[in-house]
Amino acid sequence: MQKGIIGKKIGMTQIFDEAGKFIPVTVVEAGPCVVVQKKTVENDGYAAVQLGFGDISEKHTNKAMKGHFAKADVAAKRTLKEFRLDDTESINVGDILKADTFAAGDIIDVSGTSKGKGFTGPIKRNNQHRLKETHGSGPVHRQAGSMGACSSPSRIYKGKVLAGHMGAEKVTVQNLEIVKVDAENNLIAIKGAVPGPKGSIVVITDCVKKA
């Protein structure tokens, strides 16, 4: 991982390239992110930097976080994320990372928290088949069906996919392309969709697996 930044999903729109081709994009407000902490191999066993994004009033932070921000001499931030960058030597506490960390044409991975779907059944949640709707299936044709018979195994196997809470979990979409970077307004236009609702926090990093 060479580059990384924290951002806020603004929403989706569309732009046209030089050839007039229609491109659906997600606009992300990327940064400005301040370096709150720097970890070194000598002290922590690995090299990384902790970035902070989004201002927050000090009265909404606890005593431990107040001391954490005071030690770095930076304003309190709402979101903190750690990045293991290749080159941390040139980055110091208090430095500001902006949207121009990335450039148009970069291939990236975007992580975010997906939209919550509430309690859903096994068909919507796990793509299971429904039961036949003939000869006595009755009102249960969208339920999970028989499982764990009384003789054997007489229990439900651990890990069985069933109905339950869906969504509201970390999702990473890989190999997305940056179409445009507006460094002045800290905006990045990413081709395609990224996880989460409008206003949610996303993390942009260099791609791990190039397509």
C-alpha positions in Angstrom: 0.0 0.0 0.0 1.6 3.2 -1.1 -1.1 5.9 -0.7 -4.2 6.3 1.3 -6.7 8.9 2.4 -10.0 9.2 4.3 -13.0 10.7 2.7 -16.8 11.3 2.8 -19.2 10.0 0.2 -21.0 12.9 -1.4 -23.1 11.0 -3.9 -23.3 9.8 -7.5 -23.4 11.8 -10.7 -22.2 11.5 -14.3 -19.5 13.1 -16.4 -18.4 12.9 -20.0 -14.9 12.3 -21.2 -13.1 14.0 -24.1 -14.6 11.5 -26.6 -18.1 12.2 -25.3 -18.4 8.9 -23.5 -20.8 8.8 -20.5 -19.2 7.8 -17.2 -21.1 7.2 -14.0 -19.0 8.4 -11.0 -19.2 8.6 -7.2 -17.9 11.9 -5.8 -15.9 11.6 -2.6 -14.7 14.5 -0.4 -11.2 13.2 0.2 -9.4 15.1 3.0 -7.9 17.3 4.1 -6.5 14.6 6.5 -3.9 15.5 9.2 -1.2 13.2 10.4 -2.1 12.6 14.1 0.4 9.9 15.0 3.5 8.3 13.4 4.5 4.7 14.3 8.0 3.5 13.7 9.7 0.1 13.6 11.8 1.0 16.6 8.9 1.9 18.9 6.0 -0.1 17.6 7.4 -2.9 15.5 6.0 -1.6 12.2 5.9 1.7 10.2 2.5 3.4 9.8 0.8 6.8 10.1 -2.5 7.6 11.7 -4.7 10.1 9.8 -7.5 12.2 11.2 -10.5 13.4 9.2 -13.5 15.7 10.0 -13.4 18.3 12.7 -15.2 17.7 16.0 -15.6 19.8 19.1 -13.3 18.8 22.0 -16.4 18.5 24.3 -17.4 15.5 22.2 -14.1 13.6 22.9 -13.1 11.8 26.0 -10.1 12.5 28.2 -7.9 9.9 26.5 -8.5 11.3 23.0 -8.0 14.9 24.2 -4.5 13.9 25.4 -3.9 12.0 22.1 -4.7 15.1 20.0 -2.9 17.5 22.4 0.3 15.4 22.1 0.2 15.8 18.4 -0.8 19.5 18.7 -3.6 19.0 16.2 -7.3 19.8 16.4 -9.7 17.0 17.5 -10.9 14.8 14.6 -14.0 12.7 14.2 -12.4 9.8 12.3 -9.0 8.2 12.8 -7.6 5.5 10.5 -4.1 3.9 10.3 -2.3 3.4 7.0 0.8 1.3 6.5 2.5 3.3 3.8 5.7 2.4 1.9 7.3 5.8 2.6 6.6 7.0 6.1 10.0 8.7 6.6 9.0 11.8 4.6 5.7 12.2 6.6 5.6 13.9 9.9 3.0 14.6 12.6 0.9 17.6 11.6 1.3 17.2 7.9 -1.8 17.6 5.7 -2.8 15.1 3.1 -5.2 16.3 0.4 -7.1 14.9 -2.6 -4.0 15.5 -4.8 -2.4 12.5 -3.1 -4.1 10.6 -6.0 -4.3 11.5 -9.7 -6.7 10.7 -12.5 -6.1 7.3 -13.9 -5.0 5.7 -10.6 -6.5 2.3 -9.8 -7.8 2.1 -6.2 -9.7 0.1 -3.6 -12.5 1.8 -1.6 -13.7 0.5 1.8 -16.9 1.6 3.5 -19.8 0.5 5.6 -22.6 -0.9 3.5 -26.2 0.2 3.9 -28.1 -1.7 6.5 -31.0 -3.8 5.2 -32.5 -4.9 8.5 -33.7 -8.4 9.2 -34.0 -10.3 5.9 -34.8 -13.9 5.0 -32.4 -16.5 3.5 -33.4 -15.8 -0.1 -32.5 -12.2 0.0 -29.6 -12.6 2.4 -27.9 -15.7 1.0 -29.4 -16.2 -2.5 -31.0 -19.4 -1.5 -33.8 -21.0 -3.6 -37.4 -21.0 -2.6 -39.4 -24.2 -2.0 -41.8 -25.4 -4.6 -45.2 -23.8 -4.4 -47.2 -26.9 -5.1 -48.7 -29.8 -3.1 -48.5 -28.6 0.4 -45.5 -26.2 0.7 -48.0 -23.9 2.3 -47.0 -20.5 3.6 -43.3 -21.4 4.1 -42.0 -21.4 0.5 -39.6 -18.6 1.3 -38.2 -20.1 4.5 -35.0 -22.1 4.8 -36.6 -25.6 4.6 -35.6 -28.7 6.5 -32.3 -28.7 8.4 -30.9 -30.7 11.3 -33.2 -33.8 11.2 -34.2 -35.3 14.6 -32.1 -38.5 14.1 -29.0 -37.1 12.5 -27.3 -34.7 13.0 -30.0 -33.6 15.5 -28.6 -30.1 15.5 -27.9 -27.2 13.2 -24.3 -27.1 11.9 -22.3 -24.1 12.9 -22.0 -21.5 10.2 -25.4 -22.4 8.6 -26.6 -19.5 6.5 -30.0 -18.5 7.8 -32.2 -15.4 8.0 -30.8 -12.5 10.0 -29.4 -9.0 10.0 -28.1 -8.0 6.5 -25.8 -5.1 5.6 -24.2 -2.5 7.8 -20.8 -4.3 7.5 -17.4 -3.4 6.1 -17.3 -3.8 2.3 -14.3 -3.2 0.0 -14.7 -2.6 -3.8 -11.5 -3.3 -5.6 -10.0 -2.0 -8.9 -11.9 1.2 -9.3 -10.6 4.0 -11.4 -10.2 7.6 -10.5 -11.6 9.7 -13.3 -11.0 13.2 -12.1 -9.4 15.0 -9.1 -10.4 18.5 -8.0 -7.5 19.4 -5.6 -8.9 22.9 -4.9 -12.2 21.5 -3.5 -10.7 18.2 -2.2 -13.0 16.1 -4.5 -12.3 12.8 -6.2 -14.6 11.4 -8.9 -14.4 7.5 -8.9 -15.8 5.5 -11.7 -18.7 3.3 -10.5 -20.3 2.8 -7.1 -18.7 2.7 -3.7 -20.2 1.2 -0.5 -22.4 3.1 2.0 -25.0 5.9 2.0 -24.4 9.5 1.3 -22.4 11.2 4.0 -20.7 8.0 5.1 -17.0 7.6 5.7 -14.9 5.7 3.1 -11.2 4.9 2.9 -9.3 5.1 -0.4 -6.1 3.1 -0.9 -4.0 1.9 -3.8 -5.3 -1.3 -5.3 -4.0 -4.6 -3.8 -4.8 -6.8 -6.8 -4.5 -5.2 -10.2 -7.0 -6.5 -12.7 
